[in-house]
Each structure stands twice: as structure tokens, then as C-alpha cells.
Amino acid sequence: MQLVDFTTLTAACGELRTDWVPGRLEQVYQRDRHTIALGLRTLKGRGWLTISWHPQAARIGMGDPPPRIPDTFTFSDQLRHQLNGLALVAIEAIAPWERVLDLQFAQRPTDPASWHLYVEIMGKYSNVILTDANHLIVTAAHQVSSQQSSVRPIQTGQPYELPPALMGTIPNLSELQERWQERISLVPGKLQRQLLKSYRGLSPALVHSMIQAAGLDPNQSTESLALSDWQQLFHCWQEWLQALDKSEFQPGWTEEGYTVVSWVNSPFPLPLFQPAKNVQTLLNSYYTDQLNQQEFAQLHNQLTQKLGNSLAKLRQKASSFEQRLQESDEADEYRQQADLLMAYLQDWQPGMKSITLPEFETNKPVTIPLNPEKNAVQNAQALYKRHQKLKRARQAVEPLLQDVQEEIQYLEQVEAALRIQETYNTSEDLQTLAEIREELIQQGYLDAPEQRSRIPEVSQPYRYRTPSGFDVLIGRNNRQNDRLTFRTAGDYDLWFHSQEIAGSHVLLRLEPGTVPDEVDLQFAANLAAYYSQGRQSDQVPIVYTKPKHVYKPKGAKPGMAIYKQEQILWGRPQEGRNYPTVVVFP
């Protein structure tokens, strides 16, 4: 993930000062343990200033409104208590070429600052610290004890100390190329590394794009550069410093991430550069997407592992029950042996370990094991008892096995939803996974975390369009499946599902009086096959029926349904895979 560097921070703060200072602080909300949002109001409008001390995504900029869920964090509560109603009167850097900002708050824009909110954008050491007018620490996002750091502890009640000054030469617009080149090439090495070591205020992403704009390779040695290469690189260097000096930035997307310097005047403009509206929009979009991807991968892995472990235990339990049922199948055999033994008591001799007697109907010889210490009647009684025990075992085990099989079927349905949602594309994908997590918490398969970072709203199903123009809606999790089948579905729609295997509920929307063609039915069947456990097969049996013939059994788990009056089509999942890109149903 690309870190916010000095150049990006400078560009972001320039926009914030222009549009949001002065601004009245109306609300403080902590999104998660690394991010707060300050609700600001100016004469132009209202917005949310996002401040994050995330070790990989520390940043400051205008962001999205927070979700409507309770804020249970103490840090935001302390900020709310001290800063609510005050005016944000300044956003200043504590020193040149430092990534530490001083957000100053006062009663009125003309008053001196009575509170300082220091925002330290320093990678894994990022922090947000509130001090009073005397620079005494009142609260901090992350407190650091003297045991953790003897250099710079951060504790409430102590004076705020600036971070240790960075080493390295400060870039200067007036520096001559000869001196600049000498400083970088003094010790031979890779070009990108030497630039980063020689000057302050640089980041790997900035240097990489600068070298790329000069038409050079970041990994090539400084010894291999010709004079023309140095000239091209120095031209880009000057372009960067001029952008900082004049506060003229051009934010946009690149192949690797983003930049606030477009290098439009460089020898080799960046390929695939796409301009962004402003720095605020760029940063909010990039880090929201990156953090969502990170959370999606972690959550998907967590849910996949939990389901895998639960299914393995349930399948083992089912196997044990099935084995006990197989043993109970021998119950009638024990009764028949006991009957034979009672009918031929005269053939028994003391001390016998087994006896062979003719079967009643076929006269085939049957060998019956005996306990030599018991007589014939006692052995028969033991066989009758064995028969009764196995018979009772069947009556007890059968409902247990049925419960386990239903639980396996449910978890396989959830597992199929996870396989459908394997990659992150939009925030809707993360919301869909969060709903699956909430469902598993409600069903008792997961423990509820102390602080849930996200309580999802209602996510939306996938939508396709058939050759005849009918909508096909596809549930992405059990919540969506239930909603599609039992709320969205109309009297004229058709409901599709993979037969006897887990899969999504698929709804073919039809208007009154319309009849789908065979190609439309096959289209929906192919999608139902693709969004099922059989998606790797060549063909999958798909049932379809009217929604009024689909029922939810009493007490059934989410996503489970039974149906009747169904018809069968063979869905081809590989064709469904190649249908036009899905969109989220609005």
C-alpha cells in the first residue's frame, strides 16, 4: 500500500486550508481503532475530515460520512468533550519538510488557539495527539510508555515533544545540477535507493514515478547514467520542487497507485495517468479501496477457515452416526438368531462356543456365536437384548443424523456463497462478506467481537440481463437469497436453484403476460449452475418453479428452502462464467 508522503500531505493540506479553514467542529466520530472523522461546517457546506493513524494508511483528508452505528471508543469521546463547537482555525506544519501537522482550534476564528490536535503522518509510528494551549498532552490515539520508548514517551499530562528531526539534505530549488548529481552519485548504487538516501521529503512511490518520467530504470546503477539521463532526471526533479513551491499539484491515478505530481512536462509522461477531481477525492478513494481489500482478504480467510473446520467436525460426526446405523441394521439378525436358538434348545450342549442351525425359511445353515459360560436360554436372552439395544439406538441416532445433515447442508450453502465471492471488486463485496459474518455470529458459529468495525446495511444481489431483456437476480449470501425468494419475487417470476447441491437463489424477473424463451431459461439455468457448488462441472441439474411453490421450513436456517412442482434444466456453468460482467442491482 502506498504511504502518504510529504508531497501528498502538502497537496492535501493546501486544499483543506482553502476549502475548510476556518470551519466549525460539530461532531467527532471514530470509525475504527485507527480512524476518526471530524464533522466540519463552513459557509460553503458540511463535510467530514478523516484523520487516520493506520500504520499503512495514515492520512488526512475529506472522506465519506461515518456509518450510523454507535461510537464506543474513548479517544473520540475525549476529543468530542474538548473540541465540540470550536472552530478549526489553522492547519500548519510544525516544521519545514516534516509530516506532522498542527490542527489549531479556538472559540472563534480570530481567537488564539486554545487546543492543538497534532497529526503525525509517519508510517507505523503515526499518531494523533490532543494538547491544551500549554502543549500538555490531554489524550492520544496511541499512548507510548517510557518502557516502550525512552526517546519519546507519549503520556497524558506530559508536555508534547516534537518527533526527532529527520536526517538528510533538504531539497532546494536553487541547487545546481552538478551539486545535485554529485550528491546522488557519490556512492554508486541503485538510482532509486541513492535518491532516497540523499534527500529528505522523498518516498519510494514519488521517486519511482520521477525516475519513470525521466525514462530511466529505478534499479539501474548511478554509474550507468549518461549526461543526458542526468539532465532528464534533474528536469523532473525541478518539476517536483516547482510544484511544491507554487502549490500547483495535479492529482491522478497511475499504474502502481496514485500521484499528486503528473509529470506532464517531463520527457516521458506517465503511462495510463488518469486525472482525479482533487487530492481529497483521490486519497479517500485509494485508501478506502485498499483497506477494504485488506479487510476483505482477512475476513474471507477467517470465514473460510471457520467453515472448513466446522464442516470437517460435522462430517466426522455424521460418519459416526451412519456407522452406528449400519450396526443397528443387524438388529433383526440378532433376533432371528435368538428365535433359532429357542426353537432348537435340544441341540445345545454345555460348553459350546457356537452352534449351527438351519434357517426357518431356506434351511440354510446359520452359525450362531455362543457364550460357553451361559446356557441356551441365557444366550438367546443376550441376543434379544442386543436386538433391542440396536433398535433403540436407531431411534435415537436417526434424528441426530438428520440434524447434522441439515447443519452440513446449511454450512455448505454458506461455503458456496464464499466461493462465489472470492475476489474484491467493490465495497459491495466487503459488505456481502460482513453480512455472512453477522449471520454466522447470529447462528452461533462465530463469537461476536468486542467492537465490530462494520455493521452492514442491506447489500444488493448481482444482476444479469437475458438475451430477451429480462433481469436475472442472483443472491450473493443467505440474507440476499431469503430476500429474493420470499420478498422480491413476484407471481410471474421464475425461481432457479441447483438440484441437491448448495448454490445461490436465482430469480428470473418477468412482467405480467410475458413468456420467457428457451434461451432465457437456459441463460438463467447457466447462471444458477455457475453460482453453485457445481461451478467446476460441465453440467449441473437446475430446478426451476414459480416462487409460490418455494417454502421455508419452520425453524430453518437462513437461505434454506424447499420446493415443489419443479422442472429440470441442465445448466452449463462454463457458459455462465462468460456472460457479460455482472453489476450490482440498484
C-alpha positions as CSV (number, residue, x, y, z in Angstrom):
1,M,0.0,0.0,0.0
2,Q,1.4,3.4,-1.0
3,L,2.1,5.7,2.0
4,V,1.2,9.3,2.2
5,D,4.5,11.2,1.7
6,F,5.4,14.8,2.3
7,T,4.4,15.9,-1.2
8,T,0.9,14.3,-0.9
9,L,0.4,15.7,2.6
10,T,1.4,19.2,1.4
11,A,-1.1,19.0,-1.5
12,A,-3.9,17.7,0.8
13,C,-3.3,20.4,3.4
14,G,-3.4,23.1,0.7
15,E,-6.8,22.1,-0.4
16,L,-8.0,21.8,3.2
17,R,-6.9,25.3,4.1
18,T,-8.6,26.7,1.1
19,D,-11.9,25.0,1.5
20,W,-12.3,24.1,5.2
21,V,-10.4,26.6,7.3
22,P,-12.0,28.2,9.2
23,G,-14.7,25.6,9.9
24,R,-16.9,24.8,12.9
25,L,-16.4,21.4,14.5
26,E,-19.9,19.9,15.0
27,Q,-19.2,16.2,15.6
28,V,-16.5,13.7,16.3
29,Y,-16.9,10.1,15.3
30,Q,-14.3,7.3,15.5
31,R,-14.8,4.8,12.6
32,D,-12.4,2.2,13.9
33,R,-9.3,1.9,16.2
34,H,-7.2,3.8,13.6
35,T,-9.6,6.5,12.2
36,I,-11.6,9.4,13.3
37,A,-13.9,11.7,11.4
38,L,-14.4,15.3,12.3
39,G,-17.7,16.9,11.1
40,L,-16.9,20.4,9.9
41,R,-19.3,23.2,8.8
42,T,-18.2,26.2,6.8
43,L,-20.1,28.8,4.8
44,K,-19.8,26.6,1.8
45,G,-21.3,23.4,3.4
46,R,-20.6,20.5,5.6
47,G,-18.1,17.7,5.3
48,W,-16.2,15.0,7.2
49,L,-12.4,15.4,7.8
50,T,-10.9,11.9,8.0
51,I,-7.8,11.6,10.1
52,S,-6.1,8.2,10.3
53,W,-3.1,6.9,12.2
54,H,-3.2,3.5,10.5
55,P,0.3,2.1,10.2
56,Q,-0.1,1.5,6.4
57,A,-2.7,4.2,5.6
58,A,-2.1,7.2,7.8
59,R,-3.6,10.2,6.1
60,I,-5.7,13.4,6.5
61,G,-8.4,14.5,4.0
62,M,-12.1,14.8,3.5
63,G,-13.9,11.5,3.4
64,D,-17.2,9.8,3.4
65,P,-19.8,10.3,6.2
66,P,-19.5,7.7,9.0
67,P,-22.0,4.9,9.4
68,R,-25.0,5.3,11.6
69,I,-23.8,3.0,14.4
70,P,-22.8,3.8,18.0
71,D,-19.3,5.1,18.6
72,T,-17.9,3.3,21.6
73,F,-14.3,4.5,21.5
74,T,-12.9,6.5,24.4
75,F,-10.4,8.6,22.2
76,S,-13.2,10.1,20.2
77,D,-15.2,10.7,23.4
78,Q,-12.4,12.7,24.8
79,L,-12.0,14.7,21.6
80,R,-15.7,15.3,21.5
81,H,-15.7,16.6,25.0
82,Q,-12.9,19.1,24.5
83,L,-13.3,20.2,20.8
84,N,-17.0,20.1,20.0
85,G,-18.3,23.5,19.0
86,L,-14.9,25.0,18.5
87,A,-13.5,26.4,15.2
88,L,-10.7,24.8,13.3
89,V,-8.7,28.0,12.7
90,A,-5.4,26.6,11.2
91,I,-3.7,23.6,9.7
92,E,0.1,24.2,10.0
93,A,3.2,22.0,9.6
94,I,5.3,22.0,12.7
95,A,8.5,22.5,10.7
96,P,9.6,22.5,7.1
97,W,9.7,19.1,5.4
98,E,8.1,17.4,8.3
99,R,4.9,15.2,8.1
100,V,3.5,16.4,11.4
101,L,0.5,18.8,11.3
102,D,-0.8,21.1,14.0
103,L,-4.6,21.5,13.8
104,Q,-5.5,24.5,15.9
105,F,-8.9,25.0,17.5
106,A,-10.3,28.2,19.1
107,Q,-13.7,29.6,20.2
108,R,-13.7,32.0,17.2
109,P,-11.6,32.2,14.1
110,T,-10.0,35.4,15.3
111,D,-9.0,34.0,18.7
112,P,-5.7,32.4,19.6
113,A,-5.6,28.6,19.6
114,S,-6.8,27.0,22.8
115,W,-6.3,23.4,21.7
116,H,-3.9,21.7,19.4
117,L,-4.5,18.4,17.6
118,Y,-1.2,17.1,16.3
119,V,-1.5,14.7,13.4
120,E,1.7,12.7,12.9
121,I,1.7,11.0,9.5
122,M,4.8,8.8,10.0
123,G,4.0,5.3,8.7
124,K,3.9,2.7,11.5
125,Y,4.7,5.5,14.1
126,S,1.7,7.6,13.1
127,N,-0.3,9.1,15.9
128,V,-2.9,11.8,16.8
129,I,-2.3,13.8,20.0
130,L,-4.5,16.4,21.6
131,T,-2.9,19.1,23.8
132,D,-4.1,22.2,25.5
133,A,-2.8,25.7,24.9
134,N,0.2,25.0,27.1
135,H,1.0,21.9,24.9
136,L,0.3,19.5,27.7
137,I,-1.0,16.1,26.4
138,V,-4.7,15.6,27.2
139,T,-5.3,12.4,25.2
140,A,-3.6,10.4,22.4
141,A,-4.7,7.8,19.9
142,H,-1.8,5.7,20.9
143,Q,0.0,6.3,24.2
144,V,3.6,5.3,24.5
145,S,5.1,4.5,27.9
146,S,8.7,5.1,28.9
147,Q,9.3,1.4,28.8
148,Q,8.2,1.3,25.2
149,S,10.3,4.3,24.2
150,S,12.9,6.1,26.2
151,V,13.4,8.6,23.4
152,R,9.8,9.9,23.1
153,P,7.2,8.7,25.5
154,I,3.7,10.0,24.9
155,Q,1.6,10.1,28.1
156,T,-1.3,12.3,29.2
157,G,-0.3,15.2,31.4
158,Q,3.2,15.3,29.9
159,P,4.5,18.1,27.6
160,Y,4.1,17.4,23.9
161,E,7.6,16.9,22.3
162,L,8.1,17.0,18.6
163,P,9.3,13.8,16.9
164,P,13.1,13.5,16.3
165,A,14.2,15.6,13.3
166,L,14.8,13.7,10.1
167,M,18.3,13.4,8.8
168,G,19.3,14.1,5.2
169,T,19.6,17.1,3.0
170,I,16.6,19.3,2.4
171,P,15.9,19.6,-1.4
172,N,16.4,23.1,-2.8
173,L,15.1,24.5,-6.0
174,S,18.2,26.7,-6.4
175,E,20.6,23.8,-6.1
176,L,22.7,23.4,-9.3
177,Q,22.6,20.1,-11.3
178,E,26.3,19.5,-10.8
179,R,26.0,19.6,-7.0
180,W,22.7,17.6,-7.0
181,Q,24.3,14.9,-9.3
182,E,27.4,14.7,-7.2
183,R,25.4,14.2,-4.0
184,I,23.4,11.3,-5.5
185,S,26.3,9.6,-7.3
186,L,28.9,10.0,-4.6
187,V,28.4,6.3,-3.6
188,P,27.5,4.1,-6.6
189,G,24.2,2.2,-6.2
190,K,20.7,1.7,-7.5
191,L,19.3,5.0,-8.7
192,Q,16.1,4.9,-6.6
193,R,17.9,4.0,-3.4
194,Q,20.5,6.7,-3.8
195,L,17.9,9.4,-4.3
196,L,16.0,8.2,-1.2
197,K,19.2,8.2,0.9
198,S,20.5,11.6,-0.3
199,Y,17.5,13.8,0.4
200,R,14.6,14.3,2.8
201,G,10.9,14.5,1.8
202,L,11.1,11.7,-0.7
203,S,9.1,8.4,-0.8
204,P,9.6,5.3,-2.8
205,A,6.4,6.0,-4.8
206,L,7.4,9.6,-5.6
207,V,11.0,8.6,-6.6
208,H,9.7,5.7,-8.7
209,S,7.4,7.9,-10.7
210,M,10.0,10.6,-11.0
211,I,12.6,8.2,-12.5
212,Q,9.9,6.7,-14.7
213,A,9.0,10.2,-16.0
214,A,12.7,10.6,-16.9
215,G,12.6,7.4,-18.9
216,L,15.0,5.6,-16.6
217,D,15.0,2.3,-14.6
218,P,14.8,2.8,-10.8
219,N,17.1,-0.2,-10.4
220,Q,19.9,0.8,-12.7
221,S,23.2,1.9,-11.2
222,T,24.1,5.6,-11.0
223,E,27.3,4.7,-12.7
224,S,25.4,3.7,-15.9
225,L,23.7,7.0,-16.4
226,A,24.8,9.2,-19.3
227,L,24.8,13.0,-19.1
228,S,21.5,13.2,-21.0
229,D,20.0,10.8,-18.4
230,W,21.0,13.0,-15.6
231,Q,19.6,16.0,-17.3
232,Q,16.3,14.4,-17.9
233,L,16.1,13.3,-14.2
234,F,17.1,16.7,-13.0
235,H,14.4,18.2,-15.1
236,C,11.8,16.0,-13.4
237,W,13.4,16.9,-10.0
238,Q,12.9,20.6,-10.7
239,E,9.3,20.0,-11.8
240,W,8.6,18.3,-8.5
241,L,10.2,21.2,-6.5
242,Q,8.3,23.8,-8.5
243,A,5.0,22.0,-7.8
244,L,5.8,22.2,-4.1
245,D,7.0,25.8,-4.3
246,K,3.9,27.1,-6.2
247,S,1.5,24.6,-4.6
248,E,0.4,23.5,-8.1
249,F,-0.5,19.9,-7.9
250,Q,-2.2,17.6,-10.4
251,P,-3.6,14.5,-8.6
252,G,-4.3,11.4,-10.6
253,W,-4.1,7.6,-10.8
254,T,-1.1,5.7,-12.1
255,E,-0.4,2.0,-12.8
256,E,1.1,1.5,-9.4
257,G,-1.3,3.7,-7.3
258,Y,-1.6,7.5,-7.3
259,T,0.4,10.7,-7.6
260,V,-0.1,14.4,-7.0
261,V,2.6,15.4,-9.5
262,S,1.6,14.4,-13.0
263,W,5.0,15.0,-14.7
264,V,3.1,16.4,-17.8
265,N,6.2,18.4,-18.6
266,S,8.6,15.5,-18.2
267,P,10.4,13.8,-21.1
268,F,8.3,10.6,-20.6
269,P,4.8,11.4,-19.3
270,L,3.4,8.6,-17.0
271,P,1.5,5.9,-19.0
272,L,-2.2,5.4,-18.1
273,F,-2.2,8.5,-16.0
274,Q,-5.9,9.4,-15.2
275,P,-6.5,12.8,-13.5
276,A,-8.6,12.9,-10.3
277,K,-11.0,15.6,-9.3
278,N,-8.8,16.7,-6.3
279,V,-6.4,15.3,-3.8
280,Q,-9.2,14.7,-1.2
281,T,-11.2,12.5,-3.6
282,L,-8.0,10.7,-4.7
283,L,-6.9,9.8,-1.2
284,N,-10.3,8.9,0.1
285,S,-10.9,6.6,-2.9
286,Y,-7.5,5.0,-2.8
287,Y,-7.2,4.2,0.9
288,T,-10.8,3.2,1.3
289,D,-10.4,0.7,-1.5
290,Q,-7.0,-0.5,-0.3
291,L,-8.2,-1.0,3.3
292,N,-11.4,-2.7,2.1
293,Q,-9.3,-5.1,0.0
294,Q,-7.2,-5.9,3.1
295,E,-10.2,-6.4,5.3
296,F,-11.9,-8.5,2.6
297,A,-9.0,-10.8,2.3
298,Q,-8.7,-11.2,6.1
299,L,-12.4,-11.8,6.6
300,H,-12.7,-14.2,3.7
301,N,-9.8,-16.2,5.1
302,Q,-11.3,-16.2,8.6
303,L,-14.7,-17.3,7.4
304,T,-13.3,-20.0,5.0
305,Q,-11.2,-21.5,7.8
306,K,-14.1,-21.5,10.3
307,L,-16.4,-23.1,7.8
308,G,-13.8,-25.7,6.9
309,N,-13.2,-26.7,10.5
310,S,-16.9,-26.8,11.3
311,L,-17.8,-28.9,8.3
312,A,-14.9,-31.3,9.0
313,K,-16.2,-31.9,12.5
314,L,-19.8,-32.3,11.4
315,R,-18.9,-34.7,8.6
316,Q,-16.9,-36.8,11.1
317,K,-20.0,-36.8,13.4
318,A,-22.3,-37.8,10.6
319,S,-19.9,-40.6,9.6
320,S,-20.0,-41.9,13.2
321,F,-23.8,-41.8,13.3
322,E,-24.0,-43.6,9.9
323,Q,-21.7,-46.3,11.3
324,R,-24.0,-46.8,14.3
325,L,-27.0,-47.0,12.0
326,Q,-25.2,-49.7,9.9
327,E,-24.6,-51.6,13.1
328,S,-28.3,-51.3,14.0
329,D,-29.2,-52.8,10.7
330,E,-28.0,-56.1,12.2
331,A,-30.7,-55.9,14.9
332,D,-33.1,-58.2,13.1
333,E,-30.3,-60.7,12.5
334,Y,-29.8,-61.0,16.3
335,R,-33.5,-61.5,16.8
336,Q,-33.6,-64.2,14.2
337,Q,-30.6,-66.0,15.8
338,A,-32.3,-65.8,19.2
339,D,-35.5,-67.3,17.7
340,L,-33.5,-70.1,16.1
341,L,-31.7,-70.9,19.4
342,M,-35.0,-71.0,21.3
343,A,-36.5,-73.3,18.7
344,Y,-33.6,-75.8,18.8
345,L,-32.8,-75.8,22.5
346,Q,-32.4,-79.6,22.4
347,D,-29.4,-79.2,20.1
348,W,-27.5,-77.1,22.5
349,Q,-24.7,-78.8,24.5
350,P,-22.9,-77.3,27.6
351,G,-19.6,-75.6,26.8
352,M,-20.5,-74.9,23.1
353,K,-18.8,-71.7,21.7
354,S,-21.1,-71.7,18.6
355,I,-23.9,-73.7,17.1
356,T,-25.0,-74.2,13.5
357,L,-28.8,-74.4,12.9
358,P,-31.0,-74.4,9.8
359,E,-32.8,-71.1,8.9
360,F,-36.6,-71.3,9.2
361,E,-37.4,-70.4,5.6
362,T,-34.5,-71.5,3.5
363,N,-33.0,-74.3,5.7
364,K,-29.6,-72.7,5.1
365,P,-27.1,-73.3,7.9
366,V,-26.7,-70.3,10.2
367,T,-23.7,-70.3,12.7
368,I,-24.5,-68.5,16.0
369,P,-21.7,-67.5,18.3
370,L,-22.4,-68.6,21.9
371,N,-21.0,-67.8,25.4
372,P,-19.9,-71.1,26.7
373,E,-20.5,-70.0,30.3
374,K,-24.2,-69.5,29.6
375,N,-26.9,-72.0,28.7
376,A,-29.0,-71.8,25.5
377,V,-31.8,-69.7,27.1
378,Q,-29.3,-67.2,28.5
379,N,-27.6,-66.9,25.2
380,A,-30.9,-66.3,23.5
381,Q,-31.8,-63.7,26.0
382,A,-28.5,-61.9,25.4
383,L,-29.3,-61.9,21.6
384,Y,-32.7,-60.5,22.3
385,K,-31.2,-57.7,24.4
386,R,-28.7,-56.9,21.7
387,H,-31.6,-56.7,19.2
388,Q,-33.5,-54.3,21.5
389,K,-30.4,-52.1,22.2
390,L,-29.6,-51.7,18.5
391,K,-33.2,-51.0,17.7
392,R,-33.3,-48.2,20.4
393,A,-30.0,-46.9,19.0
394,R,-31.5,-46.4,15.6
395,Q,-34.5,-44.5,17.0
396,A,-32.1,-42.2,18.9
397,V,-29.4,-41.8,16.1
398,E,-31.7,-41.1,13.2
399,P,-32.9,-37.7,14.3
400,L,-29.4,-36.8,15.4
401,L,-28.1,-37.7,12.0
402,Q,-30.8,-35.7,10.3
403,D,-29.9,-32.6,12.4
404,V,-26.2,-33.0,11.5
405,Q,-27.0,-33.4,7.8
406,E,-29.2,-30.3,7.8
407,E,-26.4,-28.4,9.5
408,I,-23.9,-29.6,6.9
409,Q,-26.3,-28.6,4.2
410,Y,-26.6,-25.1,5.7
411,L,-22.9,-24.6,6.1
412,E,-22.3,-25.9,2.6
413,Q,-24.7,-23.2,1.4
414,V,-22.6,-20.6,3.2
415,E,-19.4,-22.1,1.9
416,A,-20.8,-21.8,-1.7
417,A,-21.5,-18.1,-1.1
418,L,-17.9,-17.6,0.0
419,R,-16.6,-19.4,-3.1
420,I,-18.8,-17.1,-5.3
421,Q,-17.3,-14.1,-3.5
422,E,-13.6,-14.9,-3.8
423,T,-12.2,-11.6,-5.0
424,Y,-12.7,-8.0,-4.1
425,N,-14.0,-5.6,-6.7
426,T,-16.2,-3.0,-4.9
427,S,-17.2,-2.1,-1.4
428,E,-20.4,-4.1,-2.0
429,D,-18.2,-7.3,-1.9
430,L,-16.9,-6.5,1.6
431,Q,-20.5,-5.7,2.7
432,T,-21.7,-9.1,1.4
433,L,-18.9,-10.8,3.4
434,A,-19.7,-8.8,6.5
435,E,-23.3,-10.0,6.3
436,I,-22.1,-13.6,6.1
437,R,-20.1,-13.0,9.3
438,E,-23.1,-11.4,11.0
439,E,-25.2,-14.4,10.1
440,L,-22.6,-16.9,11.4
441,I,-22.4,-14.9,14.7
442,Q,-26.2,-15.0,15.0
443,Q,-26.2,-18.7,14.3
444,G,-23.6,-19.3,17.0
445,Y,-20.7,-20.4,14.7
446,L,-18.6,-17.2,15.4
447,D,-18.1,-15.2,18.6
448,A,-19.1,-11.5,18.4
449,P,-16.1,-9.2,18.5
450,E,-16.0,-6.7,21.3
451,Q,-16.0,-3.9,18.8
452,R,-17.4,-4.6,15.3
453,S,-15.7,-2.3,12.8
454,R,-18.6,-2.7,10.4
455,I,-22.3,-3.5,10.8
456,P,-23.5,-3.8,7.3
457,E,-26.6,-2.2,5.8
458,V,-28.5,-4.2,3.2
459,S,-26.3,-5.4,0.3
460,Q,-27.6,-6.0,-3.2
461,P,-27.6,-9.1,-5.4
462,Y,-26.0,-9.5,-8.8
463,R,-27.9,-8.6,-11.9
464,Y,-27.7,-10.0,-15.4
465,R,-29.8,-9.3,-18.5
466,T,-31.1,-12.2,-20.6
467,P,-31.0,-12.2,-24.4
468,S,-34.7,-11.1,-24.4
469,G,-34.0,-8.3,-21.9
470,F,-35.3,-9.9,-18.7
471,D,-33.5,-9.3,-15.5
472,V,-31.8,-12.1,-13.6
473,L,-31.1,-11.5,-9.9
474,I,-28.6,-13.7,-8.0
475,G,-28.2,-13.8,-4.3
476,R,-24.7,-13.4,-3.0
477,N,-25.3,-14.7,0.5
478,N,-28.2,-16.2,2.6
479,R,-29.6,-12.8,3.5
480,Q,-29.9,-11.9,-0.1
481,N,-31.2,-15.4,-1.0
482,D,-34.1,-15.1,1.5
483,R,-34.9,-11.6,0.4
484,L,-35.0,-12.5,-3.3
485,T,-37.1,-15.6,-2.8
486,F,-39.6,-14.5,-0.1
487,R,-39.8,-10.7,-0.6
488,T,-38.6,-9.6,-4.0
489,A,-40.1,-12.5,-6.1
490,G,-43.4,-11.8,-7.8
491,D,-46.2,-14.1,-9.0
492,Y,-44.9,-14.1,-12.6
493,D,-41.2,-14.7,-11.9
494,L,-39.4,-18.0,-12.0
495,W,-37.1,-19.3,-9.3
496,F,-34.0,-21.3,-10.1
497,H,-31.7,-23.4,-7.9
498,S,-29.1,-26.1,-8.3
499,Q,-30.6,-29.5,-7.5
500,E,-29.5,-31.2,-4.3
501,I,-26.3,-29.1,-4.0
502,A,-25.6,-25.7,-2.4
503,G,-26.0,-22.7,-4.6
504,S,-27.4,-19.2,-4.9
505,H,-31.1,-18.5,-5.3
506,V,-31.7,-17.1,-8.8
507,L,-34.7,-15.1,-9.9
508,L,-35.8,-14.5,-13.5
509,R,-38.0,-11.4,-13.4
510,L,-41.0,-11.5,-15.7
511,E,-43.7,-9.0,-16.4
512,P,-47.4,-10.0,-16.4
513,G,-48.2,-11.7,-19.7
514,T,-44.6,-12.3,-20.8
515,V,-43.3,-15.8,-21.6
516,P,-39.5,-16.4,-21.5
517,D,-37.9,-18.1,-24.5
518,E,-35.9,-21.3,-24.1
519,V,-32.8,-19.2,-24.5
520,D,-33.8,-17.1,-21.4
521,L,-34.5,-20.2,-19.3
522,Q,-31.1,-21.7,-20.3
523,F,-29.4,-18.4,-19.6
524,A,-30.8,-18.4,-16.0
525,A,-30.0,-22.1,-15.6
526,N,-26.4,-21.5,-16.7
527,L,-26.1,-18.7,-14.1
528,A,-27.6,-20.9,-11.4
529,A,-25.1,-23.6,-12.3
530,Y,-22.2,-21.2,-12.2
531,Y,-23.2,-19.7,-8.8
532,S,-23.4,-23.2,-7.2
533,Q,-21.1,-25.8,-5.7
534,G,-21.0,-27.5,-9.1
535,R,-19.4,-24.5,-10.9
536,Q,-16.4,-26.6,-12.0
537,S,-18.6,-29.2,-13.6
538,D,-19.6,-29.4,-17.3
539,Q,-23.3,-29.7,-16.4
540,V,-25.4,-29.1,-13.3
541,P,-29.0,-30.1,-12.8
542,I,-31.1,-27.0,-12.2
543,V,-34.6,-26.9,-10.9
544,Y,-37.0,-24.0,-11.6
545,T,-40.5,-23.3,-10.4
546,K,-42.8,-20.5,-9.5
547,P,-41.9,-18.6,-6.3
548,K,-45.2,-19.5,-4.8
549,H,-44.1,-23.1,-4.8
550,V,-41.0,-22.4,-2.7
551,Y,-41.3,-22.6,1.1
552,K,-39.1,-22.1,4.1
553,P,-39.5,-24.9,6.6
554,K,-40.4,-23.8,10.1
555,G,-37.2,-23.1,12.1
556,A,-35.0,-23.5,9.0
557,K,-31.7,-21.6,8.9
558,P,-31.1,-18.6,6.6
559,G,-31.0,-19.5,2.9
560,M,-32.7,-22.9,3.2
561,A,-35.8,-23.6,1.2
562,I,-37.9,-26.5,-0.1
563,Y,-39.8,-26.5,-3.4
564,K,-42.4,-28.5,-5.4
565,Q,-43.8,-28.6,-8.9
566,E,-40.3,-28.1,-10.2
567,Q,-39.0,-28.6,-13.7
568,I,-35.4,-29.5,-14.5
569,L,-32.9,-28.0,-16.9
570,W,-29.2,-28.8,-17.3
571,G,-27.2,-25.7,-16.6
572,R,-23.8,-25.2,-18.1
573,P,-21.6,-23.2,-15.6
574,Q,-18.8,-22.6,-18.0
575,E,-21.1,-20.7,-20.3
576,G,-22.5,-18.7,-17.3
577,R,-18.9,-17.8,-16.4
578,N,-18.5,-16.0,-19.8
579,Y,-21.7,-13.9,-19.6
580,P,-21.3,-10.1,-19.6
581,T,-19.9,-8.6,-16.4
582,V,-22.3,-8.5,-13.6
583,V,-23.5,-5.3,-12.0
584,V,-25.0,-4.7,-8.5
585,F,-28.7,-4.4,-8.6
586,P,-29.6,-0.8,-7.7
